[in-house]
Amino acid sequence: MSARRKVDREKRQSDDATELLRDLLIVELSKAGVPQSQIRKLAGCGMNRVSAIARFFKGGDKGKGPPE
């Protein structure tokens, strides 16, 4: 494998890891109740991405656990 391909592969893996961490940041901030506009600023991404991820954490039981 050439050195250039190895660098490209490592950069792609690094980019994937960065995007995953950004998604996790959005999830945790959403769960904490931080406004989406603030999440967008902190995560450094677009509002569409924040909205797409954060919509799964709106409403519902808010983590009360399974019904008894």
CHARMM internal coordinates of N, CA and C (Angstrom, degrees):
IC EDIT
DIST 1 N 1 CA 1.4451
DIST 1 CA 1 C 1.5268
ANGL 1 N 1 CA 1 C 107.99
DIST 1 C 2 N 1.3120
ANGL 1 CA 1 C 2 N 115.58
DIHE 1 N 1 CA 1 C 2 N 136.38
DIST 2 N 2 CA 1.4507
ANGL 1 C 2 N 2 CA 119.72
DIHE 1 CA 1 C 2 N 2 CA -178.88
DIST 2 CA 2 C 1.5246
ANGL 2 N 2 CA 2 C 110.03
DIHE 1 C 2 N 2 CA 2 C -74.35
DIST 2 C 3 N 1.3205
ANGL 2 CA 2 C 3 N 114.56
DIHE 2 N 2 CA 2 C 3 N 159.40
DIST 3 N 3 CA 1.4649
ANGL 2 C 3 N 3 CA 120.24
DIHE 2 CA 2 C 3 N 3 CA -179.63
DIST 3 CA 3 C 1.5233
ANGL 3 N 3 CA 3 C 110.82
DIHE 2 C 3 N 3 CA 3 C -63.94
DIST 3 C 4 N 1.3233
ANGL 3 CA 3 C 4 N 116.71
DIHE 3 N 3 CA 3 C 4 N -35.53
DIST 4 N 4 CA 1.4727
ANGL 3 C 4 N 4 CA 120.58
DIHE 3 CA 3 C 4 N 4 CA -179.40
DIST 4 CA 4 C 1.5289
ANGL 4 N 4 CA 4 C 111.01
DIHE 3 C 4 N 4 CA 4 C -65.31
DIST 4 C 5 N 1.3202
ANGL 4 CA 4 C 5 N 117.96
DIHE 4 N 4 CA 4 C 5 N -43.39
DIST 5 N 5 CA 1.4628
ANGL 4 C 5 N 5 CA 121.19
DIHE 4 CA 4 C 5 N 5 CA 178.67
DIST 5 CA 5 C 1.5221
ANGL 5 N 5 CA 5 C 110.89
DIHE 4 C 5 N 5 CA 5 C -63.32
DIST 5 C 6 N 1.3280
ANGL 5 CA 5 C 6 N 116.08
DIHE 5 N 5 CA 5 C 6 N -39.24
DIST 6 N 6 CA 1.4560
ANGL 5 C 6 N 6 CA 120.15
DIHE 5 CA 5 C 6 N 6 CA -179.72
DIST 6 CA 6 C 1.5293
ANGL 6 N 6 CA 6 C 110.03
DIHE 5 C 6 N 6 CA 6 C -64.24
DIST 6 C 7 N 1.3201
ANGL 6 CA 6 C 7 N 117.39
DIHE 6 N 6 CA 6 C 7 N -42.75
DIST 7 N 7 CA 1.4647
ANGL 6 C 7 N 7 CA 121.69
DIHE 6 CA 6 C 7 N 7 CA 178.34
DIST 7 CA 7 C 1.5177
ANGL 7 N 7 CA 7 C 110.02
DIHE 6 C 7 N 7 CA 7 C -64.03
DIST 7 C 8 N 1.3403
ANGL 7 CA 7 C 8 N 117.94
DIHE 7 N 7 CA 7 C 8 N -43.61
DIST 8 N 8 CA 1.4646
ANGL 7 C 8 N 8 CA 121.72
DIHE 7 CA 7 C 8 N 8 CA 179.06
DIST 8 CA 8 C 1.5237
ANGL 8 N 8 CA 8 C 111.14
DIHE 7 C 8 N 8 CA 8 C -61.07
DIST 8 C 9 N 1.3244
ANGL 8 CA 8 C 9 N 117.06
DIHE 8 N 8 CA 8 C 9 N -42.11
DIST 9 N 9 CA 1.4629
ANGL 8 C 9 N 9 CA 120.98
DIHE 8 CA 8 C 9 N 9 CA -179.90
DIST 9 CA 9 C 1.5278
ANGL 9 N 9 CA 9 C 110.82
DIHE 8 C 9 N 9 CA 9 C -66.01
DIST 9 C 10 N 1.3311
ANGL 9 CA 9 C 10 N 117.46
DIHE 9 N 9 CA 9 C 10 N -42.13
DIST 10 N 10 CA 1.4562
ANGL 9 C 10 N 10 CA 121.02
DIHE 9 CA 9 C 10 N 10 CA 179.41
DIST 10 CA 10 C 1.5265
ANGL 10 N 10 CA 10 C 111.06
DIHE 9 C 10 N 10 CA 10 C -65.81
DIST 10 C 11 N 1.3323
ANGL 10 CA 10 C 11 N 116.96
DIHE 10 N 10 CA 10 C 11 N -38.71
DIST 11 N 11 CA 1.4599
ANGL 10 C 11 N 11 CA 120.74
DIHE 10 CA 10 C 11 N 11 CA 178.69
DIST 11 CA 11 C 1.5226
ANGL 11 N 11 CA 11 C 110.20
DIHE 10 C 11 N 11 CA 11 C -65.71
DIST 11 C 12 N 1.3186
ANGL 11 CA 11 C 12 N 117.58
DIHE 11 N 11 CA 11 C 12 N -41.29
DIST 12 N 12 CA 1.4592
ANGL 11 C 12 N 12 CA 121.67
DIHE 11 CA 11 C 12 N 12 CA 179.45
DIST 12 CA 12 C 1.5275
ANGL 12 N 12 CA 12 C 110.18
DIHE 11 C 12 N 12 CA 12 C -63.47
DIST 12 C 13 N 1.3340
ANGL 12 CA 12 C 13 N 117.08
DIHE 12 N 12 CA 12 C 13 N -42.13
DIST 13 N 13 CA 1.4570
ANGL 12 C 13 N 13 CA 120.31
DIHE 12 CA 12 C 13 N 13 CA 178.67
DIST 13 CA 13 C 1.5233
ANGL 13 N 13 CA 13 C 111.00
DIHE 12 C 13 N 13 CA 13 C -65.34
DIST 13 C 14 N 1.3074
ANGL 13 CA 13 C 14 N 116.39
DIHE 13 N 13 CA 13 C 14 N -38.95
DIST 14 N 14 CA 1.4575
ANGL 13 C 14 N 14 CA 121.31
DIHE 13 CA 13 C 14 N 14 CA 177.64
DIST 14 CA 14 C 1.5194
ANGL 14 N 14 CA 14 C 110.55
DIHE 13 C 14 N 14 CA 14 C -64.56
DIST 14 C 15 N 1.3331
ANGL 14 CA 14 C 15 N 116.92
DIHE 14 N 14 CA 14 C 15 N -42.62
DIST 15 N 15 CA 1.4617
ANGL 14 C 15 N 15 CA 120.88
DIHE 14 CA 14 C 15 N 15 CA 178.20
DIST 15 CA 15 C 1.5253
ANGL 15 N 15 CA 15 C 110.79
DIHE 14 C 15 N 15 CA 15 C -62.88
DIST 15 C 16 N 1.3249
ANGL 15 CA 15 C 16 N 117.30
DIHE 15 N 15 CA 15 C 16 N -41.10
DIST 16 N 16 CA 1.4630
ANGL 15 C 16 N 16 CA 121.03
DIHE 15 CA 15 C 16 N 16 CA 178.45
DIST 16 CA 16 C 1.5275
ANGL 16 N 16 CA 16 C 110.73
DIHE 15 C 16 N 16 CA 16 C -62.27
DIST 16 C 17 N 1.3228
ANGL 16 CA 16 C 17 N 116.52
DIHE 16 N 16 CA 16 C 17 N -42.68
DIST 17 N 17 CA 1.4599
ANGL 16 C 17 N 17 CA 120.79
DIHE 16 CA 16 C 17 N 17 CA 179.59
DIST 17 CA 17 C 1.5261
ANGL 17 N 17 CA 17 C 110.55
DIHE 16 C 17 N 17 CA 17 C -65.42
DIST 17 C 18 N 1.3088
ANGL 17 CA 17 C 18 N 117.35
DIHE 17 N 17 CA 17 C 18 N -39.12
DIST 18 N 18 CA 1.4658
ANGL 17 C 18 N 18 CA 121.54
DIHE 17 CA 17 C 18 N 18 CA 178.70
DIST 18 CA 18 C 1.5168
ANGL 18 N 18 CA 18 C 110.74
DIHE 17 C 18 N 18 CA 18 C -63.75
DIST 18 C 19 N 1.3192
ANGL 18 CA 18 C 19 N 116.90
DIHE 18 N 18 CA 18 C 19 N -43.36
DIST 19 N 19 CA 1.4623
ANGL 18 C 19 N 19 CA 120.64
DIHE 18 CA 18 C 19 N 19 CA 179.85
DIST 19 CA 19 C 1.5297
ANGL 19 N 19 CA 19 C 111.35
DIHE 18 C 19 N 19 CA 19 C -66.28
DIST 19 C 20 N 1.3141
ANGL 19 CA 19 C 20 N 117.01
DIHE 19 N 19 CA 19 C 20 N -37.49
DIST 20 N 20 CA 1.4598
ANGL 19 C 20 N 20 CA 120.69
DIHE 19 CA 19 C 20 N 20 CA 177.60
DIST 20 CA 20 C 1.5256
ANGL 20 N 20 CA 20 C 110.44
DIHE 19 C 20 N 20 CA 20 C -64.64
DIST 20 C 21 N 1.3166
ANGL 20 CA 20 C 21 N 117.25
DIHE 20 N 20 CA 20 C 21 N -43.70
DIST 21 N 21 CA 1.4619
ANGL 20 C 21 N 21 CA 120.72
DIHE 20 CA 20 C 21 N 21 CA 178.13
DIST 21 CA 21 C 1.5316
ANGL 21 N 21 CA 21 C 111.20
DIHE 20 C 21 N 21 CA 21 C -64.01
DIST 21 C 22 N 1.3206
ANGL 21 CA 21 C 22 N 116.82
DIHE 21 N 21 CA 21 C 22 N -36.44
DIST 22 N 22 CA 1.4622
ANGL 21 C 22 N 22 CA 120.75
DIHE 21 CA 21 C 22 N 22 CA 177.59
DIST 22 CA 22 C 1.5341
ANGL 22 N 22 CA 22 C 109.83
DIHE 21 C 22 N 22 CA 22 C -64.40
DIST 22 C 23 N 1.3292
ANGL 22 CA 22 C 23 N 117.05
DIHE 22 N 22 CA 22 C 23 N -42.62
DIST 23 N 23 CA 1.4649
ANGL 22 C 23 N 23 CA 121.14
DIHE 22 CA 22 C 23 N 23 CA 177.58
DIST 23 CA 23 C 1.5229
ANGL 23 N 23 CA 23 C 111.23
DIHE 22 C 23 N 23 CA 23 C -62.52
DIST 23 C 24 N 1.3315
ANGL 23 CA 23 C 24 N 116.57
DIHE 23 N 23 CA 23 C 24 N -41.60
DIST 24 N 24 CA 1.4608
ANGL 23 C 24 N 24 CA 120.09
DIHE 23 CA 23 C 24 N 24 CA 179.02
DIST 24 CA 24 C 1.5267
ANGL 24 N 24 CA 24 C 111.38
DIHE 23 C 24 N 24 CA 24 C -65.23
DIST 24 C 25 N 1.3247
ANGL 24 CA 24 C 25 N 117.09
DIHE 24 N 24 CA 24 C 25 N -36.71
DIST 25 N 25 CA 1.4546
ANGL 24 C 25 N 25 CA 121.07
DIHE 24 CA 24 C 25 N 25 CA 176.09
DIST 25 CA 25 C 1.5269
ANGL 25 N 25 CA 25 C 110.34
DIHE 24 C 25 N 25 CA 25 C -61.87
DIST 25 C 26 N 1.3224
ANGL 25 CA 25 C 26 N 116.32
DIHE 25 N 25 CA 25 C 26 N -44.53
DIST 26 N 26 CA 1.4665
ANGL 25 C 26 N 26 CA 121.03
DIHE 25 CA 25 C 26 N 26 CA 178.56
DIST 26 CA 26 C 1.5246
ANGL 26 N 26 CA 26 C 110.35
DIHE 25 C 26 N 26 CA 26 C -61.34
DIST 26 C 27 N 1.3146
ANGL 26 CA 26 C 27 N 117.32
DIHE 26 N 26 CA 26 C 27 N -43.26
DIST 27 N 27 CA 1.4683
ANGL 26 C 27 N 27 CA 121.36
DIHE 26 CA 26 C 27 N 27 CA 179.69
DIST 27 CA 27 C 1.5237
ANGL 27 N 27 CA 27 C 110.87
DIHE 26 C 27 N 27 CA 27 C -61.23
DIST 27 C 28 N 1.3134
ANGL 27 CA 27 C 28 N 116.62
DIHE 27 N 27 CA 27 C 28 N -49.84
DIST 28 N 28 CA 1.4618
ANGL 27 C 28 N 28 CA 119.90
DIHE 27 CA 27 C 28 N 28 CA -176.67
DIST 28 CA 28 C 1.5264
ANGL 28 N 28 CA 28 C 111.87
DIHE 27 C 28 N 28 CA 28 C -65.85
DIST 28 C 29 N 1.3175
ANGL 28 CA 28 C 29 N 117.75
DIHE 28 N 28 CA 28 C 29 N -40.53
DIST 29 N 29 CA 1.4585
ANGL 28 C 29 N 29 CA 120.13
DIHE 28 CA 28 C 29 N 29 CA 178.27
DIST 29 CA 29 C 1.5225
ANGL 29 N 29 CA 29 C 110.91
DIHE 28 C 29 N 29 CA 29 C -66.90
DIST 29 C 30 N 1.3352
ANGL 29 CA 29 C 30 N 117.26
DIHE 29 N 29 CA 29 C 30 N -35.92
DIST 30 N 30 CA 1.4623
ANGL 29 C 30 N 30 CA 120.73
DIHE 29 CA 29 C 30 N 30 CA 176.93
DIST 30 CA 30 C 1.5199
ANGL 30 N 30 CA 30 C 110.79
DIHE 29 C 30 N 30 CA 30 C -64.08
DIST 30 C 31 N 1.3179
ANGL 30 CA 30 C 31 N 116.22
DIHE 30 N 30 CA 30 C 31 N -44.24
DIST 31 N 31 CA 1.4584
ANGL 30 C 31 N 31 CA 120.66
DIHE 30 CA 30 C 31 N 31 CA 179.13
DIST 31 CA 31 C 1.5211
ANGL 31 N 31 CA 31 C 111.55
DIHE 30 C 31 N 31 CA 31 C -63.76
DIST 31 C 32 N 1.3314
ANGL 31 CA 31 C 32 N 116.83
DIHE 31 N 31 CA 31 C 32 N -30.30
DIST 32 N 32 CA 1.4585
ANGL 31 C 32 N 32 CA 121.12
DIHE 31 CA 31 C 32 N 32 CA 179.88
DIST 32 CA 32 C 1.5235
ANGL 32 N 32 CA 32 C 112.88
DIHE 31 C 32 N 32 CA 32 C -80.62
DIST 32 C 33 N 1.3433
ANGL 32 CA 32 C 33 N 116.85
DIHE 32 N 32 CA 32 C 33 N -6.32
DIST 33 N 33 CA 1.4504
ANGL 32 C 33 N 33 CA 120.18
DIHE 32 CA 32 C 33 N 33 CA 177.29
DIST 33 CA 33 C 1.5183
ANGL 33 N 33 CA 33 C 115.20
DIHE 32 C 33 N 33 CA 33 C 86.85
DIST 33 C 34 N 1.3220
ANGL 33 CA 33 C 34 N 117.63
DIHE 33 N 33 CA 33 C 34 N 17.68
DIST 34 N 34 CA 1.4619
ANGL 33 C 34 N 34 CA 121.33
DIHE 33 CA 33 C 34 N 34 CA 178.46
DIST 34 CA 34 C 1.5286
ANGL 34 N 34 CA 34 C 108.52
DIHE 33 C 34 N 34 CA 34 C -73.80
DIST 34 C 35 N 1.3454
ANGL 34 CA 34 C 35 N 118.25
DIHE 34 N 34 CA 34 C 35 N 136.06
DIST 35 N 35 CA 1.4690
ANGL 34 C 35 N 35 CA 120.56
DIHE 34 CA 34 C 35 N 35 CA 179.15
DIST 35 CA 35 C 1.5322
ANGL 35 N 35 CA 35 C 111.94
DIHE 34 C 35 N 35 CA 35 C -60.10
DIST 35 C 36 N 1.3258
ANGL 35 CA 35 C 36 N 115.35
DIHE 35 N 35 CA 35 C 36 N 145.94
DIST 36 N 36 CA 1.4613
ANGL 35 C 36 N 36 CA 120.10
DIHE 35 CA 35 C 36 N 36 CA -176.23
DIST 36 CA 36 C 1.5155
ANGL 36 N 36 CA 36 C 113.04
DIHE 35 C 36 N 36 CA 36 C -60.55
DIST 36 C 37 N 1.3185
ANGL 36 CA 36 C 37 N 118.17
DIHE 36 N 36 CA 36 C 37 N -33.64
DIST 37 N 37 CA 1.4694
ANGL 36 C 37 N 37 CA 119.65
DIHE 36 CA 36 C 37 N 37 CA 178.95
DIST 37 CA 37 C 1.5182
ANGL 37 N 37 CA 37 C 111.02
DIHE 36 C 37 N 37 CA 37 C -64.83
DIST 37 C 38 N 1.3259
ANGL 37 CA 37 C 38 N 116.65
DIHE 37 N 37 CA 37 C 38 N -35.86
DIST 38 N 38 CA 1.4641
ANGL 37 C 38 N 38 CA 120.05
DIHE 37 CA 37 C 38 N 38 CA 177.26
DIST 38 CA 38 C 1.5329
ANGL 38 N 38 CA 38 C 111.03
DIHE 37 C 38 N 38 CA 38 C -71.90
DIST 38 C 39 N 1.3335
ANGL 38 CA 38 C 39 N 116.36
DIHE 38 N 38 CA 38 C 39 N -38.00
DIST 39 N 39 CA 1.4622
ANGL 38 C 39 N 39 CA 120.22
DIHE 38 CA 38 C 39 N 39 CA 177.64
DIST 39 CA 39 C 1.5241
ANGL 39 N 39 CA 39 C 109.73
DIHE 38 C 39 N 39 CA 39 C -60.99
DIST 39 C 40 N 1.3413
ANGL 39 CA 39 C 40 N 116.40
DIHE 39 N 39 CA 39 C 40 N -43.14
DIST 40 N 40 CA 1.4596
ANGL 39 C 40 N 40 CA 120.73
DIHE 39 CA 39 C 40 N 40 CA 179.78
DIST 40 CA 40 C 1.5242
ANGL 40 N 40 CA 40 C 110.86
DIHE 39 C 40 N 40 CA 40 C -58.21
DIST 40 C 41 N 1.3174
ANGL 40 CA 40 C 41 N 116.85
DIHE 40 N 40 CA 40 C 41 N -43.53
DIST 41 N 41 CA 1.4650
ANGL 40 C 41 N 41 CA 120.55
DIHE 40 CA 40 C 41 N 41 CA 179.73
DIST 41 CA 41 C 1.5273
ANGL 41 N 41 CA 41 C 111.48
DIHE 40 C 41 N 41 CA 41 C -66.39
DIST 41 C 42 N 1.3270
ANGL 41 CA 41 C 42 N 116.54
DIHE 41 N 41 CA 41 C 42 N -43.83
DIST 42 N 42 CA 1.4598
ANGL 41 C 42 N 42 CA 120.45
DIHE 41 CA 41 C 42 N 42 CA -178.14
DIST 42 CA 42 C 1.5276
ANGL 42 N 42 CA 42 C 112.76
DIHE 41 C 42 N 42 CA 42 C -68.31
DIST 42 C 43 N 1.3302
ANGL 42 CA 42 C 43 N 116.07
DIHE 42 N 42 CA 42 C 43 N -40.44
DIST 43 N 43 CA 1.4620
ANGL 42 C 43 N 43 CA 120.39
DIHE 42 CA 42 C 43 N 43 CA -176.98
DIST 43 CA 43 C 1.5247
ANGL 43 N 43 CA 43 C 112.22
DIHE 42 C 43 N 43 CA 43 C -82.07
DIST 43 C 44 N 1.3254
ANGL 43 CA 43 C 44 N 117.06
DIHE 43 N 43 CA 43 C 44 N -19.49
DIST 44 N 44 CA 1.4581
ANGL 43 C 44 N 44 CA 120.07
DIHE 43 CA 43 C 44 N 44 CA 178.92
DIST 44 CA 44 C 1.5201
ANGL 44 N 44 CA 44 C 112.73
DIHE 43 C 44 N 44 CA 44 C 69.23
DIST 44 C 45 N 1.3191
ANGL 44 CA 44 C 45 N 115.77
DIHE 44 N 44 CA 44 C 45 N 43.31
DIST 45 N 45 CA 1.4610
ANGL 44 C 45 N 45 CA 119.97
DIHE 44 CA 44 C 45 N 45 CA 179.41
DIST 45 CA 45 C 1.5254
ANGL 45 N 45 CA 45 C 109.01
DIHE 44 C 45 N 45 CA 45 C -138.69
DIST 45 C 46 N 1.3167
ANGL 45 CA 45 C 46 N 116.00
DIHE 45 N 45 CA 45 C 46 N -178.48
DIST 46 N 46 CA 1.4543
ANGL 45 C 46 N 46 CA 121.22
DIHE 45 CA 45 C 46 N 46 CA -178.07
DIST 46 CA 46 C 1.5151
ANGL 46 N 46 CA 46 C 113.00
DIHE 45 C 46 N 46 CA 46 C -81.01
DIST 46 C 47 N 1.3247
ANGL 46 CA 46 C 47 N 114.24
DIHE 46 N 46 CA 46 C 47 N 157.86
DIST 47 N 47 CA 1.4557
ANGL 46 C 47 N 47 CA 120.65
DIHE 46 CA 46 C 47 N 47 CA 179.97
DIST 47 CA 47 C 1.5282
ANGL 47 N 47 CA 47 C 111.61
DIHE 46 C 47 N 47 CA 47 C -64.94
DIST 47 C 48 N 1.3369
ANGL 47 CA 47 C 48 N 117.63
DIHE 47 N 47 CA 47 C 48 N -31.33
DIST 48 N 48 CA 1.4690
ANGL 47 C 48 N 48 CA 120.13
DIHE 47 CA 47 C 48 N 48 CA 178.27
DIST 48 CA 48 C 1.5176
ANGL 48 N 48 CA 48 C 111.23
DIHE 47 C 48 N 48 CA 48 C -60.36
DIST 48 C 49 N 1.3126
ANGL 48 CA 48 C 49 N 116.37
DIHE 48 N 48 CA 48 C 49 N -41.62
DIST 49 N 49 CA 1.4647
ANGL 48 C 49 N 49 CA 120.37
DIHE 48 CA 48 C 49 N 49 CA -179.67
DIST 49 CA 49 C 1.5221
ANGL 49 N 49 CA 49 C 110.51
DIHE 48 C 49 N 49 CA 49 C -67.21
DIST 49 C 50 N 1.3252
ANGL 49 CA 49 C 50 N 116.55
DIHE 49 N 49 CA 49 C 50 N -44.56
DIST 50 N 50 CA 1.4594
ANGL 49 C 50 N 50 CA 120.43
DIHE 49 CA 49 C 50 N 50 CA 179.29
DIST 50 CA 50 C 1.5253
ANGL 50 N 50 CA 50 C 110.04
DIHE 49 C 50 N 50 CA 50 C -60.68
DIST 50 C 51 N 1.3232
ANGL 50 CA 50 C 51 N 116.83
DIHE 50 N 50 CA 50 C 51 N -46.25
DIST 51 N 51 CA 1.4601
ANGL 50 C 51 N 51 CA 121.04
DIHE 50 CA 50 C 51 N 51 CA -178.81
DIST 51 CA 51 C 1.5243
ANGL 51 N 51 CA 51 C 111.96
DIHE 50 C 51 N 51 CA 51 C -62.93
DIST 51 C 52 N 1.3298
ANGL 51 CA 51 C 52 N 116.21
DIHE 51 N 51 CA 51 C 52 N -40.94
DIST 52 N 52 CA 1.4689
ANGL 51 C 52 N 52 CA 120.58
DIHE 51 CA 51 C 52 N 52 CA -179.10
DIST 52 CA 52 C 1.5217
ANGL 52 N 52 CA 52 C 111.56
DIHE 51 C 52 N 52 CA 52 C -63.17
DIST 52 C 53 N 1.3145
ANGL 52 CA 52 C 53 N 116.84
DIHE 52 N 52 CA 52 C 53 N -36.47
DIST 53 N 53 CA 1.4641
ANGL 52 C 53 N 53 CA 120.46
DIHE 52 CA 52 C 53 N 53 CA -178.91
DIST 53 CA 53 C 1.5264
ANGL 53 N 53 CA 53 C 110.74
DIHE 52 C 53 N 53 CA 53 C -84.05
DIST 53 C 54 N 1.3238
ANGL 53 CA 53 C 54 N 116.75
DIHE 53 N 53 CA 53 C 54 N -42.97
DIST 54 N 54 CA 1.4681
ANGL 53 C 54 N 54 CA 121.03
DIHE 53 CA 53 C 54 N 54 CA -173.61
DIST 54 CA 54 C 1.5259
ANGL 54 N 54 CA 54 C 113.09
DIHE 53 C 54 N 54 CA 54 C -71.54
DIST 54 C 55 N 1.3202
ANGL 54 CA 54 C 55 N 118.75
DIHE 54 N 54 CA 54 C 55 N -22.69
DIST 55 N 55 CA 1.4652
ANGL 54 C 55 N 55 CA 119.62
DIHE 54 CA 54 C 55 N 55 CA -176.36
DIST 55 CA 55 C 1.5254
ANGL 55 N 55 CA 55 C 111.91
DIHE 54 C 55 N 55 CA 55 C -62.75
DIST 55 C 56 N 1.3208
ANGL 55 CA 55 C 56 N 117.69
DIHE 55 N 55 CA 55 C 56 N -21.91
DIST 56 N 56 CA 1.4609
ANGL 55 C 56 N 56 CA 120.65
DIHE 55 CA 55 C 56 N 56 CA 179.48
DIST 56 CA 56 C 1.5208
ANGL 56 N 56 CA 56 C 112.57
DIHE 55 C 56 N 56 CA 56 C -75.12
DIST 56 C 57 N 1.3310
ANGL 56 CA 56 C 57 N 117.09
DIHE 56 N 56 CA 56 C 57 N -10.78
DIST 57 N 57 CA 1.4500
ANGL 56 C 57 N 57 CA 120.45
DIHE 56 CA 56 C 57 N 57 CA -176.61
DIST 57 CA 57 C 1.5239
ANGL 57 N 57 CA 57 C 112.47
DIHE 56 C 57 N 57 CA 57 C -113.01
DIST 57 C 58 N 1.3127
ANGL 57 CA 57 C 58 N 116.91
DIHE 57 N 57 CA 57 C 58 N 16.40
DIST 58 N 58 CA 1.4653
ANGL 57 C 58 N 58 CA 121.30
DIHE 57 CA 57 C 58 N 58 CA 178.30
DIST 58 CA 58 C 1.5197
ANGL 58 N 58 CA 58 C 109.67
DIHE 57 C 58 N 58 CA 58 C -93.22
DIST 58 C 59 N 1.3168
ANGL 58 CA 58 C 59 N 116.49
DIHE 58 N 58 CA 58 C 59 N 140.38
DIST 59 N 59 CA 1.4654
ANGL 58 C 59 N 59 CA 121.55
DIHE 58 CA 58 C 59 N 59 CA 173.25
DIST 59 CA 59 C 1.5122
ANGL 59 N 59 CA 59 C 112.62
DIHE 58 C 59 N 59 CA 59 C 66.69
DIST 59 C 60 N 1.3080
ANGL 59 CA 59 C 60 N 114.82
DIHE 59 N 59 CA 59 C 60 N -159.54
DIST 60 N 60 CA 1.4603
ANGL 59 C 60 N 60 CA 120.68
DIHE 59 CA 59 C 60 N 60 CA 178.59
DIST 60 CA 60 C 1.5092
ANGL 60 N 60 CA 60 C 112.39
DIHE 59 C 60 N 60 CA 60 C 76.76
DIST 60 C 61 N 1.3278
ANGL 60 CA 60 C 61 N 115.82
DIHE 60 N 60 CA 60 C 61 N -158.42
DIST 61 N 61 CA 1.4657
ANGL 60 C 61 N 61 CA 122.29
DIHE 60 CA 60 C 61 N 61 CA -176.76
DIST 61 CA 61 C 1.5146
ANGL 61 N 61 CA 61 C 113.25
DIHE 60 C 61 N 61 CA 61 C -77.90
DIST 61 C 62 N 1.2939
ANGL 61 CA 61 C 62 N 117.83
DIHE 61 N 61 CA 61 C 62 N -14.16
DIST 62 N 62 CA 1.4691
ANGL 61 C 62 N 62 CA 122.66
DIHE 61 CA 61 C 62 N 62 CA -176.90
DIST 62 CA 62 C 1.5238
ANGL 62 N 62 CA 62 C 110.64
DIHE 61 C 62 N 62 CA 62 C 58.97
DIST 62 C 63 N 1.3171
ANGL 62 CA 62 C 63 N 116.83
DIHE 62 N 62 CA 62 C 63 N 41.99
DIST 63 N 63 CA 1.4602
ANGL 62 C 63 N 63 CA 120.68
DIHE 62 CA 62 C 63 N 63 CA 173.92
DIST 63 CA 63 C 1.5135
ANGL 63 N 63 CA 63 C 115.59
DIHE 62 C 63 N 63 CA 63 C 74.13
DIST 63 C 64 N 1.3102
ANGL 63 CA 63 C 64 N 118.74
DIHE 63 N 63 CA 63 C 64 N 30.68
DIST 64 N 64 CA 1.4652
ANGL 63 C 64 N 64 CA 120.92
DIHE 63 CA 63 C 64 N 64 CA -179.55
DIST 64 CA 64 C 1.5298
ANGL 64 N 64 CA 64 C 112.39
DIHE 63 C 64 N 64 CA 64 C -75.42
DIST 64 C 65 N 1.3167
ANGL 64 CA 64 C 65 N 116.52
DIHE 64 N 64 CA 64 C 65 N -9.94
DIST 65 N 65 CA 1.4495
ANGL 64 C 65 N 65 CA 119.02
DIHE 64 CA 64 C 65 N 65 CA 179.14
DIST 65 CA 65 C 1.5194
ANGL 65 N 65 CA 65 C 111.82
DIHE 64 C 65 N 65 CA 65 C 97.26
DIST 65 C 66 N 1.3136
ANGL 65 CA 65 C 66 N 116.58
DIHE 65 N 65 CA 65 C 66 N -179.14
DIST 66 N 66 CA 1.4650
ANGL 65 C 66 N 66 CA 120.21
DIHE 65 CA 65 C 66 N 66 CA -178.08
DIST 66 CA 66 C 1.5289
ANGL 66 N 66 CA 66 C 110.75
DIHE 65 C 66 N 66 CA 66 C -71.81
DIST 66 C 67 N 1.3268
ANGL 66 CA 66 C 67 N 116.94
DIHE 66 N 66 CA 66 C 67 N 148.98
DIST 67 N 67 CA 1.4651
ANGL 66 C 67 N 67 CA 119.71
DIHE 66 CA 66 C 67 N 67 CA 177.77
DIST 67 CA 67 C 1.5237
ANGL 67 N 67 CA 67 C 110.90
DIHE 66 C 67 N 67 CA 67 C -67.08
DIST 67 C 68 N 1.2983
ANGL 67 CA 67 C 68 N 115.37
DIHE 67 N 67 CA 67 C 68 N 149.44
DIST 68 N 68 CA 1.4763
ANGL 67 C 68 N 68 CA 119.29
DIHE 67 CA 67 C 68 N 68 CA -178.61
DIST 68 CA 68 C 1.4945
ANGL 68 N 68 CA 68 C 111.91
DIHE 67 C 68 N 68 CA 68 C -102.58
END
COOR INIT
IC SEED 1 N 1 CA 1 C
IC BUILD
